[in-house]
Amino acid sequence: MEAVILILALLVVVFMALGVYAAVKVVGAAKRGVDRTITQARRTVEDTTLRAKSYGQVGVGGELAQLRLSLRTSMRATQEALQSGVAEDASLSESLGLFQRLGVHGHELDADLKRLEREPDKATVASLLPGLKERTERITHAAESLRWAARDRARQFAEDDLAALNVQIDVEAGALRHWTTEEPSPEPGRPAGRVQEPPVGDPAHRVQEPPAGGQAGDEGTPQAITAPDPRLRTGYPWQKTARPETTN
């Protein structure tokens, strides 16, 4: 009885632990989902604000917003391309590592540009713009190189797979149409797979009619369909001459 109670107590403890673990997992997943939603919403709002500034604001502020928008768009597109491709191509993990190192410089540049947007000394900011543009172009060019290289690699793999698939389909289609393949002709000039018919003028091709009132011969002996004319009958070397009938 004590063993049964002990087993039941252990089962209760196990179920409680599993319940707590599942609850923690659910709460963590929900929290990550909320954080991801908030991050995406904040990013969307910030991108919309930068796009409005780059088109509606002139001067230093508009140029800084345009640089930030270009940097963020290029980095985000490259990150999505690499993260989606590394699941199918493990060799992109090294490219993803290089992009993460590039992302450190991108975040630093974005922070500098954001800080300069609030800088009241516009003349100093204007003097820094050429260096900021060059720095932005270098980072975006590196990101675009990784992105397009990954896309070209995926496209080449798709083309190679399609070419191999076309070859397999051609082989399978030929196997399904096996009756269309011609067999080798046993005689020169004779089409394969066809029975050669005798010429129309060949005597073997003529159809002979059975004689009227004719009797069938012995079983197993081929009989002539047309009765031969004794006057036109020609003998064959292997046939014996008929003996004359003797009279008593």
Disulfide bonds with the S-S distance in Angstrom:
none
